[in-house]
């Protein structure tokens, strides 16, 4: 069984959202996970209640590399992001600081 939560989303944009709304956190999640599974995984791992979950799906981008032997094309991996809003007063310690 694949893990639902892959890693926390730590970007400048997500940091700005978390500063403005301290109960919102971002995660990169499994592409085939739905909102109910994401909420259950958040509850199991961090013992907090999710009020709402917004998901964003990204397609893989086409990439081309030119080498001596010719042109190689491929795609980057597709992924899915989830922005989780927690109940007021609840928080997640992503960095593990005590």
C-alpha positions as CSV (number, residue, x, y, z in Angstrom):
1,X,0.0,0.0,0.0
2,X,1.3,3.4,-1.0
3,X,1.6,6.2,1.6
4,X,-1.0,9.0,1.2
5,X,1.2,11.8,2.5
6,X,4.5,12.0,0.6
7,X,6.1,15.1,2.1
8,X,5.2,18.6,3.5
9,X,5.0,21.4,1.0
10,X,7.7,23.9,2.0
11,X,7.7,26.8,-0.5
12,X,7.7,30.6,-0.3
13,X,4.1,30.7,-1.4
14,X,3.0,28.1,1.2
15,X,5.0,30.0,3.9
16,X,3.1,33.1,3.0
17,X,-0.2,31.3,3.3
18,X,0.7,29.8,6.6
19,X,1.7,33.2,8.0
20,X,-1.6,34.7,7.0
21,X,-3.6,31.7,8.0
22,X,-1.8,29.8,10.8
23,X,-4.1,26.8,10.6
24,X,-3.3,26.0,6.9
25,X,-0.7,23.5,5.8
26,X,0.4,22.1,2.5
27,X,1.4,18.5,1.6
28,X,2.4,16.7,-1.6
29,X,0.1,13.7,-1.6
30,X,-0.4,10.5,-3.7
31,X,-1.9,11.2,-7.1
32,X,-4.7,8.7,-6.6
33,X,-5.6,9.8,-3.1
34,X,-9.0,11.5,-2.5
35,X,-9.9,14.1,0.1
36,X,-11.4,11.6,2.6
37,X,-8.2,9.5,2.5
38,X,-6.1,12.6,3.0
39,X,-8.1,13.7,6.0
40,X,-7.8,10.3,7.5
41,X,-4.0,10.2,7.0
42,X,-3.7,13.7,8.6
43,X,-5.8,12.5,11.6
44,X,-3.7,9.3,12.0
45,X,-0.3,10.9,11.6
46,X,-0.6,14.2,13.4
47,X,-3.8,13.7,15.6
48,X,-5.5,16.9,14.3
49,X,-8.9,17.5,12.7
50,X,-9.1,18.8,9.1
51,X,-11.9,21.2,8.5
52,X,-11.4,21.5,4.7
53,X,-9.0,20.1,2.1
54,X,-8.2,21.7,-1.3
55,X,-6.4,19.6,-3.8
56,X,-4.4,20.6,-6.9
57,X,-3.3,18.1,-9.6
58,X,-0.2,18.8,-11.8
59,X,0.5,17.1,-15.0
60,X,4.1,16.1,-15.9
61,X,5.9,18.5,-18.2
62,X,7.5,17.4,-21.4
63,X,11.3,17.8,-21.3
64,X,13.8,17.5,-24.2
65,X,17.6,16.8,-23.9
66,X,20.0,17.2,-26.8
67,X,23.0,14.9,-26.7
68,X,25.6,13.7,-29.2
69,X,23.5,10.7,-30.0
70,X,20.4,12.7,-30.7
71,X,17.4,14.1,-29.0
72,X,15.8,12.4,-26.0
73,X,12.3,13.4,-24.8
74,X,10.7,12.5,-21.5
75,X,8.3,13.8,-18.9
76,X,8.6,15.0,-15.4
77,X,6.5,13.2,-12.8
78,X,2.9,14.2,-12.2
79,X,2.0,15.1,-8.6
80,X,-0.8,16.3,-6.4
81,X,-0.8,19.0,-3.7
82,X,-3.3,19.3,-0.8
83,X,-3.9,22.5,1.2
84,X,-5.3,21.4,4.6
85,X,-7.2,23.7,6.9
86,X,-7.3,22.6,10.5
87,X,-9.7,23.5,13.3
88,X,-9.0,26.8,15.1
89,X,-6.2,26.4,17.7
90,X,-4.8,23.2,16.2
91,X,-1.3,23.2,14.5
92,X,1.2,20.8,13.0
93,X,4.8,20.9,13.9
94,X,6.3,20.2,10.4
95,X,9.9,20.9,11.3
96,X,9.9,18.8,14.5
97,X,10.9,21.6,16.8
98,X,10.0,21.2,20.5
